[in-house]
Amino acid sequence: MPLVLEAAGLTKQFRRGVLAVDQVDLHVAEGEVCGLLGPNGAGKTTLLRMVLGLVRPTAGGAVVLGTPVRPGYDALRDVGTLVEEPAFVPYLSGRRNLRLWWEAAGARWEDAHVDEALEVAGLGTAVDRRVRTYSHGMRQRLGLARALLGRPRLLVLDEPTNGLDPGEMREIRNLVVRLRERGVTVLLSSHLLAEVEQVCGHVVVLDHGRVVADSPVAEVLAASGSAYIEVDDRDAATRALATLDGVTDVVFEGDGLAVRLHEVARSDVVAALVAAGIRVETVTARHRLEDAFLELVRADP
Amino acid sequence: MIRAVVRTELAKQLRRPRTWVALGLVVAVPLIIAIALRTNPPRQPEDGRDFFFVAGHSGLFVPVAALLATSHFLLIVVVSLFAGDAIAGEAAWGNLRYLLVRPVPRGRLLAGKLAVVAVFSIVATMLITLTALSAGGLLLGFKVPFVERLAGVSGTGDAIWRLVQATGYVAWSMSSMIAFGFMVSTMTDAVTGAVGAGVGLGVVAQILDAIPALGHLRGGLPTHHLEAWTHLFAPDGSRGDIVRGLILPVPYVAVFLGVAWWWFRRKDVLS
């Protein structure tokens, strides 16, 4: 698979001394949805801004769609972006905003995929209202429409579901899936693990500006997990689990136990509990990526 | 391709309510001056500034009075508003990053924005003259008074030609403040800071200019020759410091725009 984005040794040290991004290598293959995961302040946005030519790297470089990244590099024409908050000229209508933005680069409005993009935005007649009157969700959708006007080959989405309600979040996840089916490459940053788990095939975990994991989501998940178990005697179960290899943490949660596992199957845990004479009522797999993520981020000083 | 930036920026500015408020100000003040001159004409020439007295007798000279009255502060505020907002305004909205990834090359964006700032600054200055001239002509007529006192003004057409030159001079004398506001605009996301920078330069320069102890240094202040254009209407036909006044902004503009260019092309866009 050809690479749509390739970054090597990207580093950004701001003048006030903060090392925001530290020697990051990033490879995004054509047609994949790559998730960029990390706690707030991990350097996700700075990394994306470097990829887009908005922030100059202190060291290292990147190539996007075959073009070396410089401020305003030409290949950005084929890149759709949503960086942090969607932002517009507040006193212009949604449609006018898209049009003036599109035409600022000298392109003809007739060449923009307006209907397609507006369908995604789903703003109806509100698209002719001033953006000032929009809700956050509407701005976000208009921002996505702007990103899609040029039928981009690469879509860079920075926290695209930030501040949206669950319905809107699902819409955006579905949209990403549809775009992937159309062959669009997506680089999506998020601190929402479920989101990344659902739409991304490949995940890069960033912490303190460094890559702490870079692998298919399935692999990250395989490395760890946790379970929620309901038993008749929680104290006895806790004692039984404490002796079991691979159980790293047991805490009371609700009516049951949250058990953190490392390289041990849930079925083995259940077998051990039953062997200790404890009745197991339910076993549920937990947000596995979250555990993997917290483990990765915690392991890094 | 810079035309695309200029065109879209013009479209943006023309749809902006604030643009019309700013232009409304430079229309309102000459109107008030014309009405005041008509209803309450100055009786005697005031010391050193008899243009208001002359303007009270002919609409042709109301623009002179209006340019004198506005160029020291109001016009500086209005052009600084345009210049200071140019880049900082986009940054404050967060729209700057989206323009840059469109992509609009940074140099082109800067040049296009500057061209639109220049257009609106020139339009603002012209509106002062045009409003004063039309209101003055309507209320006071177009006769040429006191020809003996206004050497060289041979008739209505000649007076209007001199007004055109005076307007051009006043617009150009704003350029140091415009360039400074524009430069700061590339460096901050705070529109008020950038606008204040342009206004501040104009105000501080005039305050320093009023301190005789500064001697010859005052000649280099960007506002020092702000009134040199009045020699276009000088009784003795002398041209005073007009040429010096035309050259004065050149180094300021060159340095401020040079820094703006250098800075903006390297800037990390974090807004």
Boltz contact constraints between the chains, C-beta under 6 A:
constraints:
  - contact:
      token1: [A, 52]
      token2: [B, 101]
      max_distance: 6.0
  - contact:
      token1: [A, 54]
      token2: [B, 97]
      max_distance: 6.0
  - contact:
      token1: [A, 54]
      token2: [B, 269]
      max_distance: 6.0
  - contact:
      token1: [A, 55]
      token2: [B, 268]
      max_distance: 6.0
  - contact:
      token1: [A, 71]
      token2: [B, 106]
      max_distance: 6.0
  - contact:
      token1: [A, 72]
      token2: [B, 103]
      max_distance: 6.0
  - contact:
      token1: [A, 72]
      token2: [B, 105]
      max_distance: 6.0
  - contact:
      token1: [A, 72]
      token2: [B, 106]
      max_distance: 6.0
  - contact:
      token1: [A, 76]
      token2: [B, 101]
      max_distance: 6.0
  - contact:
      token1: [A, 76]
      token2: [B, 103]
      max_distance: 6.0
  - contact:
      token1: [A, 81]
      token2: [B, 101]
      max_distance: 6.0
  - contact:
      token1: [A, 83]
      token2: [B, 97]
      max_distance: 6.0
  - contact:
      token1: [A, 85]
      token2: [B, 94]
      max_distance: 6.0
  - contact:
      token1: [A, 87]
      token2: [B, 93]
      max_distance: 6.0
  - contact:
      token1: [A, 87]
      token2: [B, 94]
      max_distance: 6.0
  - contact:
      token1: [A, 87]
      token2: [B, 95]
      max_distance: 6.0
  - contact:
      token1: [A, 89]
      token2: [B, 95]
      max_distance: 6.0
  - contact:
      token1: [A, 91]
      token2: [B, 16]
      max_distance: 6.0
  - contact:
      token1: [A, 100]
      token2: [B, 8]
      max_distance: 6.0
  - contact:
      token1: [A, 100]
      token2: [B, 11]
      max_distance: 6.0
  - contact:
      token1: [A, 103]
      token2: [B, 4]
      max_distance: 6.0
  - contact:
      token1: [A, 103]
      token2: [B, 8]
      max_distance: 6.0
  - contact:
      token1: [A, 104]
      token2: [B, 4]
      max_distance: 6.0
  - contact:
      token1: [A, 104]
      token2: [B, 5]
      max_distance: 6.0
  - contact:
      token1: [A, 104]
      token2: [B, 8]
      max_distance: 6.0
  - contact:
      token1: [A, 104]
      token2: [B, 102]
      max_distance: 6.0
  - contact:
      token1: [A, 104]
      token2: [B, 104]
      max_distance: 6.0
  - contact:
      token1: [A, 105]
      token2: [B, 102]
      max_distance: 6.0
  - contact:
      token1: [A, 105]
      token2: [B, 104]
      max_distance: 6.0
  - contact:
      token1: [A, 106]
      token2: [B, 1]
      max_distance: 6.0
  - contact:
      token1: [A, 106]
      token2: [B, 4]
      max_distance: 6.0
